[in-house]
């Protein structure tokens, strides 16, 4: 079932809703273009419609869950804590959207301590009895203190504006690179989640090779087959953002100059 294919999810839930307890999804993450190309033909310069199309899809899934009495679980582990300009990514779907369960993690403790949280409606959370859900390291004082400090920072005026600001910065630069480098298929950003899609038909250019060059130059990025993904924190300074874009540009310039780059080979499962 293709992402952003509203018809497909509608048909699925209509036929199987009695067997489906819940739908869990990341409501906004910026990968809409390539998902949609498997369904309909899209213009190569698709930009502003990405986010609105993704919001329409996620909102449709939410409405379908309500229609068929299916729990809607918002995955905010990656895009929560202000990365999209709102505290939760699902808040981009409308003020009336209230997930049954919200899963949080990663940046909720500012990267200082590994914490995860689950919140939900009274109707859902009251189903869990005493002792039915536990964690060996749950409720650690250090994790709680890190989370409180992070929330205080997020509450500062203008802090959550940083995500869209940095995302727009990346998009401006990356749109120029698309014209300069024929191997860049597309560049997408959703707040501080940023990604370059790479045409790997030329064996001298791969997403992992570009990522390896960035890593050697001092900027850690996530690499996959045919893409290079970055997800910097909101506390990234303008100077750090400038240097990060310089390193990425250097990697794009140099990727065809080397046969092999340390770290470019993936040894894990595909």
Backbone bond lengths (Angstrom), bond angles and torsions (degrees), N, CA, C in turn:
res aa  C-N    CA-C-N  psi(-1)  N-CA   C-N-CA  omega(-1)  CA-C   N-CA-C  phi
1 X - - - 1.459 - - 1.527 108.55 -
2 X 1.310 117.19 118.17 1.452 121.45 -174.61 1.514 113.34 -72.92
3 X 1.330 114.77 141.85 1.461 119.88 176.15 1.532 109.32 -65.99
4 X 1.313 116.22 137.68 1.469 125.00 -178.63 1.525 112.99 75.90
5 X 1.316 117.70 8.99 1.464 121.21 175.94 1.528 107.80 -92.68
6 X 1.335 115.77 90.88 1.460 120.59 -175.69 1.524 111.23 -62.79
7 X 1.319 116.70 -39.06 1.456 120.44 -179.35 1.522 111.17 -61.07
8 X 1.329 116.86 -40.66 1.465 121.11 -178.36 1.521 111.61 -65.55
9 X 1.334 117.72 -45.37 1.467 120.30 -179.54 1.520 110.51 -69.08
10 X 1.333 116.29 -33.80 1.463 119.93 178.39 1.518 110.73 -65.22
11 X 1.325 116.88 -44.60 1.463 120.65 178.94 1.524 111.36 -66.12
12 X 1.325 116.55 -38.50 1.461 120.75 179.40 1.521 111.64 -63.21
13 X 1.326 116.72 -49.26 1.460 119.94 -177.52 1.530 111.36 -70.27
14 X 1.329 117.00 -32.73 1.459 119.63 178.06 1.524 111.21 -63.32
15 X 1.334 116.41 -38.05 1.470 120.38 -177.25 1.519 113.31 -85.63
16 X 1.335 117.11 -34.98 1.471 119.24 -170.79 1.530 114.04 -116.81
17 X 1.334 119.11 11.90 1.459 120.04 -172.41 1.533 113.59 -58.49
18 X 1.322 117.89 -28.42 1.463 119.79 -179.76 1.532 111.88 -70.76
19 X 1.334 116.44 -14.78 1.470 120.92 -179.76 1.525 112.48 -106.42
20 X 1.334 117.03 0.50 1.464 120.99 -175.63 1.524 109.47 -109.04
21 X 1.335 115.98 119.97 1.458 120.50 -179.85 1.524 111.76 -83.45
22 X 1.341 116.59 -38.08 1.459 119.80 -174.63 1.509 111.24 -157.94
23 X 1.316 115.51 157.25 1.466 123.61 171.04 1.517 106.80 -120.89
24 X 1.320 116.45 124.66 1.465 120.73 176.84 1.522 108.58 -112.73
25 X 1.318 116.56 132.76 1.453 119.15 -177.47 1.520 111.27 -153.88
26 X 1.322 113.86 151.73 1.454 122.23 169.65 1.523 105.95 -86.82
27 X 1.313 116.89 113.17 1.468 120.63 -167.48 1.520 114.50 -71.73
28 X 1.311 117.94 -21.67 1.457 120.33 -176.81 1.518 108.88 -154.68
29 X 1.350 116.58 112.84 1.459 117.66 179.70 1.520 114.39 -143.95
30 X 1.336 119.10 2.80 1.455 120.20 168.01 1.509 117.42 86.44
31 X 1.321 119.48 6.15 1.474 121.04 -177.75 1.523 112.04 -97.92
32 X 1.312 116.68 25.56 1.458 119.98 -170.51 1.524 113.64 -70.40
33 X 1.320 119.44 -34.03 1.463 120.67 -172.22 1.522 112.12 -59.90
34 X 1.316 116.86 -51.26 1.455 119.14 -176.49 1.521 112.31 -72.64
35 X 1.317 116.82 -27.43 1.453 119.13 174.94 1.526 110.16 -66.49
36 X 1.311 116.09 -42.13 1.461 119.98 -176.97 1.514 113.06 -71.85
37 X 1.326 116.93 -29.68 1.464 118.75 -177.45 1.526 112.28 -64.82
38 X 1.331 117.42 -18.01 1.459 120.09 175.72 1.523 111.38 -80.63
39 X 1.333 116.01 -7.36 1.461 120.38 -176.56 1.521 111.58 -113.57
40 X 1.342 116.18 -47.90 1.461 120.92 -177.37 1.520 109.05 -138.00
41 X 1.322 116.26 160.87 1.462 121.10 176.96 1.521 108.99 -78.96
42 X 1.320 116.63 132.44 1.449 121.59 -178.62 1.516 110.42 -121.65
43 X 1.330 117.56 149.17 1.462 119.89 176.43 1.517 110.39 -66.95
44 X 1.338 116.80 148.57 1.463 120.65 -176.69 1.523 112.30 -69.18
45 X 1.350 117.70 -17.95 1.452 119.63 -178.04 1.524 112.06 -101.11
46 X 1.333 116.83 23.70 1.450 120.57 178.67 1.523 109.76 -58.14
47 X 1.329 117.76 122.30 1.465 120.24 179.21 1.521 110.22 -135.82
48 X 1.327 117.92 -75.07 1.451 121.27 -171.81 1.520 112.88 -65.26
49 X 1.336 117.85 -23.39 1.456 120.26 -177.17 1.525 112.83 -78.23
50 X 1.329 118.13 -11.83 1.459 120.33 -177.16 1.519 111.28 -57.95
51 X 1.326 116.22 -56.34 1.450 120.10 -174.28 1.521 111.26 -64.78
52 X 1.328 117.77 -44.49 1.461 120.26 -178.71 1.520 111.38 -63.35
53 X 1.336 117.33 -37.76 1.461 120.51 178.58 1.523 110.78 -66.70
54 X 1.311 116.30 -40.90 1.464 120.56 179.20 1.524 111.10 -66.49
55 X 1.321 116.58 -39.47 1.462 120.78 177.52 1.527 110.38 -63.69
56 X 1.319 116.94 -42.68 1.467 120.40 178.73 1.527 111.06 -60.25
57 X 1.325 116.51 -40.82 1.464 120.36 179.85 1.526 110.97 -66.27
58 X 1.328 116.93 -50.06 1.464 120.56 -178.54 1.524 111.06 -62.37
59 X 1.323 116.32 -37.42 1.456 119.71 177.93 1.531 110.69 -66.48
60 X 1.323 115.93 -38.69 1.470 119.69 178.25 1.523 111.15 -63.62
61 X 1.337 116.47 -40.62 1.471 120.36 177.95 1.525 109.88 -63.24
62 X 1.323 116.96 -43.06 1.467 121.25 178.52 1.533 110.75 -59.90
63 X 1.330 116.51 -46.97 1.466 120.37 -179.68 1.528 111.72 -63.38
64 X 1.322 117.01 -38.05 1.458 120.83 178.03 1.531 111.08 -65.89
65 X 1.317 116.55 -38.43 1.464 119.65 177.04 1.524 110.80 -62.59
66 X 1.311 116.58 -40.78 1.460 119.84 177.82 1.524 110.34 -66.26
67 X 1.312 116.67 -39.74 1.471 120.94 -179.53 1.516 111.71 -61.40
68 X 1.339 117.10 -40.99 1.461 120.96 -175.39 1.530 113.29 -101.71
69 X 1.332 116.85 11.08 1.471 121.68 177.38 1.528 111.13 59.16
70 X 1.319 115.70 45.77 1.464 123.57 177.28 1.526 107.95 -108.05
71 X 1.322 117.32 136.89 1.453 120.41 178.95 1.532 110.48 -64.82
72 X 1.316 115.80 135.93 1.465 121.61 176.07 1.521 107.92 -108.16
73 X 1.352 115.87 117.61 1.459 121.65 -178.19 1.524 109.11 -111.36
74 X 1.321 116.56 120.74 1.471 121.51 179.31 1.522 109.88 -91.53
75 X 1.323 116.71 120.59 1.459 123.07 176.65 1.525 108.08 -86.33
76 X 1.331 116.62 105.04 1.462 121.84 -178.60 1.531 111.92 -111.17
77 X 1.329 116.09 18.20 1.467 120.41 -177.50 1.530 110.68 -61.28
78 X 1.320 117.22 -42.78 1.462 121.12 -175.36 1.520 112.77 -96.45
79 X 1.327 117.39 -40.42 1.456 120.45 -172.10 1.519 113.89 -105.06
80 X 1.332 117.18 8.58 1.456 119.93 176.49 1.517 112.14 -85.09
81 X 1.316 115.76 -171.36 1.469 122.70 178.15 1.524 112.72 59.98
82 X 1.328 117.14 33.28 1.457 120.84 170.26 1.507 117.58 93.09
83 X 1.332 118.89 2.75 1.468 119.74 -172.42 1.526 113.48 -66.46
84 X 1.335 118.12 -25.72 1.467 120.36 -179.21 1.527 112.47 -98.22
85 X 1.328 116.73 3.02 1.456 119.80 -176.62 1.505 112.63 103.01
86 X 1.321 117.45 -13.29 1.454 123.85 173.24 1.521 107.60 -123.84
87 X 1.337 116.30 156.51 1.456 118.15 -175.42 1.522 111.47 -58.87
88 X 1.321 116.72 -45.79 1.461 121.42 174.71 1.523 108.99 -111.66
89 X 1.331 116.08 143.44 1.456 119.67 177.45 1.517 112.26 -62.63
90 X 1.336 117.78 -34.80 1.468 120.22 -177.83 1.519 112.21 -65.47
91 X 1.339 118.37 -18.68 1.463 120.54 179.58 1.524 112.05 -67.17
92 X 1.328 117.10 -14.55 1.462 120.47 174.73 1.525 111.85 -72.13
93 X 1.327 118.11 -12.84 1.463 121.52 -177.07 1.519 112.90 -84.01
94 X 1.317 118.28 -13.49 1.455 120.87 -179.01 1.514 111.41 136.70
95 X 1.316 116.65 149.99 1.460 120.97 -176.71 1.526 112.50 -65.68
96 X 1.320 117.41 -23.39 1.460 120.36 -177.63 1.523 113.63 -85.72
97 X 1.324 117.97 -3.14 1.468 121.08 -178.41 1.531 109.33 -80.04
98 X 1.313 116.01 120.41 1.459 122.65 179.77 1.531 108.64 -131.44
99 X 1.321 118.31 96.44 1.469 120.99 179.62 1.527 111.13 -59.38
100 X 1.305 115.61 152.47 1.460 120.09 176.58 1.524 110.66 -73.05
101 X 1.344 115.72 -34.46 1.459 122.00 178.31 1.526 108.38 -140.89
102 X 1.327 116.53 143.03 1.459 122.23 175.28 1.528 107.94 -125.36
103 X 1.338 116.20 126.98 1.465 121.62 177.49 1.517 109.05 -103.28
104 X 1.332 116.99 129.11 1.464 121.76 -177.59 1.521 110.22 -127.74
105 X 1.337 116.44 156.20 1.455 120.44 177.78 1.511 110.94 -177.36
106 X 1.325 115.91 -164.21 1.465 123.54 176.87 1.524 112.39 52.91
107 X 1.349 117.47 -99.86 1.466 120.75 -171.54 1.522 113.27 -72.62
108 X 1.328 119.52 -3.64 1.458 120.64 179.01 1.530 111.64 -63.00
109 X 1.316 117.64 -23.47 1.468 120.86 176.93 1.523 110.81 -112.19
110 X 1.313 116.68 19.43 1.454 121.08 174.69 1.515 114.62 66.93
111 X 1.333 117.89 18.04 1.451 120.38 -178.52 1.514 113.71 76.77
112 X 1.324 116.73 -0.26 1.471 120.20 -177.91 1.519 111.81 -80.58
113 X 1.309 116.94 -35.79 1.462 121.33 -175.95 1.528 107.96 -145.50
114 X 1.329 117.95 136.73 1.476 119.47 -178.82 1.527 111.62 -71.87
115 X 1.323 115.07 110.35 1.461 120.51 -179.35 1.523 110.12 -130.20
116 X 1.306 116.38 148.35 1.461 121.22 172.27 1.526 108.10 -139.66
117 X 1.316 114.89 151.70 1.458 120.38 -176.09 1.527 110.28 -139.87
118 X 1.314 114.96 148.24 1.455 122.09 173.11 1.523 107.68 -126.24
119 X 1.321 116.24 125.61 1.462 121.10 173.95 1.522 108.15 -126.20
120 X 1.313 116.53 157.03 1.460 119.70 -179.27 1.511 111.64 -164.63
121 X 1.300 114.90 178.51 1.453 120.35 179.37 1.528 109.69 -70.74
122 X 1.331 116.33 159.37 1.464 120.52 177.21 1.519 110.71 -58.01
123 X 1.322 115.97 -38.68 1.463 120.71 -177.69 1.524 111.66 -60.99
124 X 1.334 116.51 -38.75 1.466 120.52 -178.30 1.527 111.21 -83.10
125 X 1.315 116.67 -50.02 1.459 119.87 -173.74 1.529 112.56 -68.52
126 X 1.315 117.99 -25.28 1.469 120.53 178.86 1.525 112.15 -70.23
127 X 1.330 117.06 -12.49 1.466 120.56 177.83 1.528 111.67 -74.24
128 X 1.332 116.67 -17.22 1.464 121.05 179.54 1.520 108.69 -89.55
129 X 1.317 116.37 117.22 1.455 120.75 -178.33 1.518 112.62 -85.50
130 X 1.305 115.68 170.92 1.465 121.86 179.32 1.529 110.60 -59.15
131 X 1.311 116.19 127.71 1.451 121.43 178.38 1.507 115.15 79.46
132 X 1.330 117.76 1.18 1.467 120.69 -178.24 1.529 112.22 -86.28
133 X 1.313 116.96 -14.33 1.460 120.80 177.66 1.527 107.75 -141.17
134 X 1.317 116.75 120.58 1.466 119.75 -175.58 1.518 110.31 -144.38
135 X 1.326 115.59 165.15 1.458 122.28 177.86 1.523 108.49 -144.05
136 X 1.317 116.03 132.02 1.462 120.29 -177.82 1.523 111.67 -57.89
137 X 1.320 116.62 -40.83 1.457 120.56 -177.73 1.538 111.70 -105.57
138 X 1.315 116.88 16.47 1.462 120.09 -178.51 1.519 112.63 -67.44
139 X 1.322 115.38 152.46 1.475 122.53 175.80 1.529 112.99 61.73
140 X 1.328 116.57 27.26 1.456 118.75 178.59 1.529 110.60 -64.50
141 X 1.313 119.32 132.86 1.472 121.53 -178.23 1.524 113.12 -56.59
142 X 1.347 116.99 -39.03 1.465 119.92 -179.31 1.525 110.74 -64.86
143 X 1.339 117.25 -42.59 1.461 120.71 178.32 1.514 112.07 -64.29
144 X 1.334 116.45 -40.62 1.463 120.39 179.32 1.525 110.95 -65.61
145 X 1.339 116.63 -40.10 1.464 120.17 179.13 1.525 110.90 -65.38
146 X 1.358 116.67 -40.87 1.462 120.55 178.69 1.522 110.75 -63.75
147 X 1.314 116.69 -39.70 1.463 120.41 179.31 1.525 111.19 -66.45
148 X 1.326 117.07 -43.60 1.469 120.40 178.42 1.528 110.85 -60.46
149 X 1.317 116.64 -42.51 1.473 120.14 179.66 1.524 110.51 -64.28
150 X 1.346 116.62 -39.32 1.466 120.88 179.28 1.521 110.65 -65.44
151 X 1.328 117.04 -43.52 1.462 120.81 -179.95 1.534 111.07 -63.96
152 X 1.331 116.73 -36.77 1.470 119.44 176.54 1.520 110.71 -61.84
153 X 1.332 116.53 -39.29 1.471 120.19 179.04 1.524 110.66 -68.04
154 X 1.321 116.80 -43.41 1.463 120.78 -179.44 1.527 111.04 -62.11
155 X 1.322 116.68 -31.63 1.466 121.25 -179.14 1.527 113.15 -73.45
156 X 1.317 117.15 -12.77 1.459 118.77 179.83 1.529 110.53 -65.47
157 X 1.330 118.04 136.97 1.476 121.44 -178.18 1.532 111.84 -55.27
158 X 1.316 115.64 131.40 1.459 121.34 175.74 1.512 115.01 86.21
159 X 1.343 117.52 -8.67 1.470 118.83 -175.67 1.527 111.76 -62.27
160 X 1.332 117.31 -45.76 1.459 119.66 -176.38 1.525 112.81 -73.93
161 X 1.325 117.67 -11.55 1.470 120.31 174.71 1.528 111.00 -70.08
162 X 1.321 115.76 -16.46 1.464 120.53 -175.78 1.526 111.80 -65.33
163 X 1.331 117.01 -34.77 1.459 120.38 -178.85 1.529 112.95 -60.36
164 X 1.341 117.83 -57.79 1.472 119.09 177.00 1.523 113.28 -60.17
165 X 1.332 117.73 -33.01 1.461 121.13 179.34 1.525 110.93 -63.94
166 X 1.329 116.55 -48.81 1.463 120.21 -179.90 1.528 111.32 -68.18
167 X 1.324 116.55 -36.73 1.462 120.01 178.42 1.518 111.97 -63.57
168 X 1.336 116.47 -42.00 1.467 120.72 178.43 1.530 110.75 -66.60
169 X 1.320 116.49 -35.57 1.473 121.72 177.13 1.527 110.06 -60.61
170 X 1.327 115.75 -50.84 1.464 119.97 178.15 1.523 111.06 -59.42
171 X 1.334 117.03 -43.11 1.456 120.54 -175.66 1.522 111.67 -63.71
172 X 1.337 116.36 -39.78 1.469 119.78 178.42 1.524 111.10 -60.38
173 X 1.327 116.70 -46.81 1.456 120.52 -179.15 1.532 110.98 -68.46
174 X 1.318 115.89 -43.67 1.462 119.93 -176.60 1.524 111.88 -66.59
175 X 1.318 117.61 -32.97 1.467 119.92 177.90 1.534 110.76 -65.53
176 X 1.334 116.66 -32.12 1.468 120.03 174.71 1.530 110.09 -68.51
177 X 1.339 115.87 -40.31 1.469 119.78 -178.80 1.520 111.94 -65.17
178 X 1.299 116.97 -31.66 1.470 120.16 179.37 1.523 110.71 -59.99
179 X 1.320 117.32 -33.21 1.462 121.60 178.83 1.527 111.71 -80.41
180 X 1.326 115.78 -24.58 1.466 120.65 -175.84 1.527 112.56 -88.75
181 X 1.328 116.78 -35.32 1.463 120.50 -175.92 1.526 109.77 -115.88
182 X 1.298 116.04 117.32 1.463 120.31 -176.85 1.525 112.51 -67.17
183 X 1.336 117.45 -19.93 1.462 119.77 -177.93 1.530 113.37 -84.49
184 X 1.332 118.17 -4.36 1.463 119.99 175.03 1.525 108.30 -88.01
185 X 1.317 115.70 111.62 1.462 120.62 -179.32 1.515 111.34 -76.47
186 X 1.326 115.59 -39.66 1.460 118.88 -177.99 1.516 108.80 -166.12
187 X 1.323 115.58 161.91 1.462 122.25 175.12 1.517 107.27 -135.70
188 X 1.311 116.77 128.89 1.460 120.70 -177.65 1.522 109.58 -131.30
189 X 1.304 116.13 149.77 1.459 121.12 176.05 1.516 108.93 -142.65
190 X 1.313 114.88 146.42 1.465 121.76 175.63 1.523 105.68 -141.09
191 X 1.327 116.07 92.54 1.448 118.71 -170.65 1.516 108.71 64.47
192 X 1.324 116.91 -133.28 1.462 119.48 -179.44 1.523 112.84 -90.65
193 X 1.303 118.10 17.86 1.465 120.30 170.21 1.523 106.84 -99.66
194 X 1.333 117.08 118.43 1.461 122.36 -171.19 1.518 110.01 -130.24
195 X 1.326 116.52 144.07 1.459 118.83 -175.47 1.526 111.59 -150.59
196 X 1.325 115.61 138.46 1.461 123.17 170.35 1.520 108.35 -108.02
197 X 1.323 117.49 129.64 1.469 122.06 174.57 1.524 108.09 -97.40
198 X 1.326 115.54 129.75 1.462 121.95 -170.98 1.529 111.14 -113.37
199 X 1.323 115.19 133.34 1.469 121.39 172.80 1.526 107.69 -80.12
200 X 1.322 117.04 110.91 1.459 121.35 -176.16 1.528 112.34 -99.83
201 X 1.324 117.07 19.84 1.465 119.14 176.59 1.525 111.42 -66.26
202 X 1.336 115.95 -26.34 1.469 121.22 172.08 1.526 107.42 -89.77
203 X 1.337 119.42 114.27 1.462 121.65 -174.49 1.528 114.67 -62.66
204 X 1.339 117.41 -14.98 1.469 119.03 179.41 1.522 111.92 -81.08
205 X 1.339 117.61 -7.68 1.462 121.33 -178.25 1.524 109.10 -126.86
206 X 1.315 115.93 117.76 1.462 120.77 174.92 1.520 109.17 -137.21
207 X 1.312 115.73 157.45 1.460 119.69 177.29 1.514 111.99 -60.12
208 X 1.337 116.06 -40.71 1.462 119.70 -178.33 1.534 112.15 -69.21
209 X 1.308 116.89 -30.46 1.465 120.33 178.21 1.527 110.24 -69.93
210 X 1.325 117.13 -41.92 1.464 121.13 177.01 1.520 109.78 -63.30
211 X 1.330 115.98 -43.44 1.461 120.07 179.23 1.519 111.56 -62.49
212 X 1.337 116.66 -40.56 1.464 120.50 179.43 1.532 111.16 -62.49
213 X 1.327 116.89 -40.12 1.459 120.27 176.78 1.529 110.97 -62.67
214 X 1.338 116.26 -42.91 1.467 119.98 177.69 1.526 110.59 -60.48
215 X 1.334 115.97 -44.38 1.459 120.23 -179.41 1.527 111.60 -60.34
216 X 1.345 116.82 -42.06 1.457 120.87 179.70 1.524 112.46 -67.27
217 X 1.319 115.69 -24.70 1.463 120.44 179.40 1.530 112.29 -89.14
218 X 1.336 116.55 -0.99 1.458 119.37 174.51 1.509 115.98 105.70
219 X 1.331 117.98 7.12 1.464 120.20 177.81 1.525 109.06 -120.39
220 X 1.315 116.63 115.86 1.455 121.40 -179.48 1.524 109.76 -82.09
221 X 1.315 116.59 124.58 1.455 121.99 176.89 1.525 108.23 -130.59
222 X 1.319 115.32 162.76 1.462 120.65 178.73 1.512 109.02 -95.29
223 X 1.320 117.20 132.47 1.459 120.54 -179.23 1.519 110.79 -117.64
224 X 1.300 114.58 144.63 1.452 122.63 175.58 1.534 106.99 -136.42
225 X 1.303 115.86 176.97 1.459 119.11 170.58 1.525 108.22 -63.74
226 X 1.281 118.49 125.18 1.464 129.19 175.74 1.529 115.35 64.81
227 X 1.321 118.64 17.73 1.469 117.84 174.59 1.520 111.98 -155.16
228 X 1.326 113.87 156.63 1.464 122.46 175.94 1.522 106.53 -126.08
229 X 1.320 116.14 120.86 1.458 119.79 -174.06 1.514 111.27 -117.35
230 X 1.335 115.25 139.28 1.456 122.35 177.35 1.521 108.96 -128.08
231 X 1.318 115.69 141.37 1.466 119.85 179.84 1.523 108.92 -142.90
232 X 1.335 117.25 70.51 1.464 120.67 -175.62 1.527 112.15 -72.62
233 X 1.314 117.22 160.00 1.468 121.17 178.86 1.526 111.16 -76.10
234 X 1.323 115.61 161.66 1.462 120.26 -179.75 1.527 112.18 -69.64
235 X 1.317 117.57 -18.11 1.472 120.14 179.77 1.527 112.11 -81.44
236 X 1.323 117.48 2.97 1.462 121.05 176.87 1.529 109.88 -57.59
237 X 1.328 116.94 128.81 1.462 120.51 -179.67 1.525 110.63 -82.16
238 X 1.320 116.29 165.76 1.459 120.46 176.47 1.529 110.62 -61.30
239 X 1.325 116.52 -38.76 1.469 120.37 180.00 1.527 110.63 -64.49
240 X 1.322 116.88 -41.64 1.467 120.81 179.21 1.521 110.98 -68.18
241 X 1.325 116.83 -38.19 1.460 120.31 178.03 1.527 110.37 -64.45
242 X 1.331 115.75 -42.86 1.468 120.15 178.15 1.518 111.00 -59.72
243 X 1.323 116.22 -45.35 1.465 119.59 -179.59 1.525 111.02 -67.16
244 X 1.330 116.92 -37.36 1.455 120.04 178.41 1.518 111.96 -62.07
245 X 1.319 116.73 -41.96 1.460 120.39 178.15 1.532 110.97 -67.56
246 X 1.325 116.77 -34.00 1.470 120.21 176.88 1.526 110.68 -65.46
247 X 1.327 116.84 -42.86 1.466 120.55 179.81 1.529 110.43 -64.46
248 X 1.305 116.53 -43.32 1.464 119.39 179.51 1.519 110.99 -63.63
249 X 1.324 117.04 -40.34 1.464 121.08 177.58 1.533 110.62 -64.02
250 X 1.311 117.33 -40.20 1.465 120.69 177.51 1.528 110.61 -62.18
251 X 1.328 116.22 -41.43 1.466 120.24 179.62 1.525 111.07 -64.09
252 X 1.313 116.76 -39.65 1.463 120.58 177.89 1.527 110.86 -65.91
253 X 1.326 116.59 -37.66 1.461 120.94 178.70 1.532 111.83 -66.09
254 X 1.334 116.63 -35.54 1.461 121.01 -168.93 1.528 114.19 -99.74
255 X 1.337 117.86 -8.27 1.463 119.64 -170.32 1.528 113.02 -59.10
256 X 1.319 118.19 -32.59 1.475 120.25 -179.19 1.526 112.94 -84.91
257 X 1.341 117.53 -4.61 1.464 120.79 -176.63 1.523 112.93 -84.92
258 X 1.335 117.26 -14.37 1.466 120.76 -175.49 1.529 110.15 -119.84
259 X 1.325 115.55 141.57 1.462 119.83 172.96 1.519 110.51 -77.08
260 X 1.321 115.27 -42.53 1.460 120.78 -179.02 1.521 109.84 -135.22
261 X 1.327 114.60 144.88 1.458 121.21 176.57 1.530 107.28 -129.97
262 X 1.328 118.52 129.58 1.465 120.08 178.68 1.525 111.47 -53.79
263 X 1.316 115.20 127.53 1.461 119.97 179.50 1.514 114.45 96.30
264 X 1.338 118.28 -3.71 1.460 119.85 -176.43 1.535 113.03 -80.41
265 X 1.329 116.91 -18.28 1.455 119.86 -177.97 1.521 110.26 -88.58
266 X 1.301 116.28 130.63 1.466 122.24 179.77 1.522 109.43 -94.18
267 X 1.341 116.47 123.78 1.471 120.82 -177.24 1.516 112.77 -105.68
268 X 1.332 116.26 -1.93 1.457 119.16 -179.06 1.509 111.64 -91.54
269 X 1.333 116.94 -173.69 1.468 120.52 179.80 1.517 111.46 -71.07
270 X 1.313 116.76 148.97 1.460 120.68 178.96 1.532 109.45 -77.51
